[in-house]
Amino acid sequence: MSTDPRARRRAHPPPPPPPPEAEPDMTTMGLDGTNDRPPSTTANGQPANIPTHAKPSEESFKLKFCTVCASNNNRSMEAHLRLTTAPSPYPTISFGTGSLVRLPGPSITQPNVYTFNSTSYAAMHDELLAKDPRLYRANGILPMLERNRGVKWGPERWQDWRVGVPRVGARPGTGEGGEWASDKGSRGTEGGSVDVVITCEERCWDAVVDDLMARGAPLNRPVHVFNVDIKDNHEEALVGGRAILELADALNGLASEEREEWVRRGGGGRGFDEGEAGARGGFDERVPDVLASWQERWPALPALWTLAWF
């Protein structure tokens, strides 16, 4: 997908390309149903010096974020948690792009498989606790699910998301306890759309971009789609969550600046908030600069970016 043609009016250094893909090791199953090589040390994904960002106040403008991985369990949920528990939390939702939710089982050929949208994290936790508490606590699955059920009700599938449909009241088909408002980060996402999507794996980025193209942009609303490549294990998810929060802070700081400038020139703040093309032109053009600066600080997390439309 091509990027926004408005950005071509200015020359921007593109983000560094990701390294060549290595052949996956099929003996290790990732926590989001992926096949990863043995995890690298945490330090490989963490910059030596992390700059301090000015955090926006609770009342200031906030971009709305969406985090995505394969099964909406490990990487996207760690990022969801980071974004919604920051000193100034962001409106956030999260999804998976797989056909089913797959979690590691007793062996690589015996994963635990669940359906999106209708299985809660609490139900997964209780089932695995009954199956083999020692195994699933030792491999981190039970602690992960305990974290997840404190963030939202259950995993959602990107391809089933009806963009623009209000996320209020009860989730369809979830029964008691499935209220959208109980999710962390739900405040601000009631309208059913976001400004930024951040995937955690290139195949998820491909799935999101392809799906947006297939939808045909019925809302004509721009959305920035990033990929931050994070290995599917607990340690790398923690590092990736920190990196995504830093990227979110930088993007939101830029958006706040451009919004103030737009209003100062006589534009309406509502037009910027709703993603009108004319209002967000300055922000859209400067996003590659923000990404390039962020990538210099996080070279072990190769990134991709494009501008798409809902």
Buried (B, 14 or more C-beta within 10 A) or exposed (E): EEBBEBBEEEEBEEBEEEEEEEEEEEEBBBBBBBEBBEBBEEEBBBBEEEEEEEEBEEEEBBBBBBBBBBBBBBBBBBBBBBBBEBEBBBBBBBBBBBEBBBBBBEEEEEBBBBEBBBBBBBBBBBBBBEEBEEBBBEBBBBEBBBBBBEBBBBBBBBBEBEBEEEBEEBBEEBEEEBBBEEBBBBEBBBBBBBBBBBBBBBEBBBBBBEBBEEBEEEBEBBBBBBBBBBBBBBBBBBBBBBBBBBBBBBBBBBBBBBBEEBBEEEBEEEBBBBBBBEBBBBBBBBBBBBBBBBBEBBEBBBBBBBBBBB
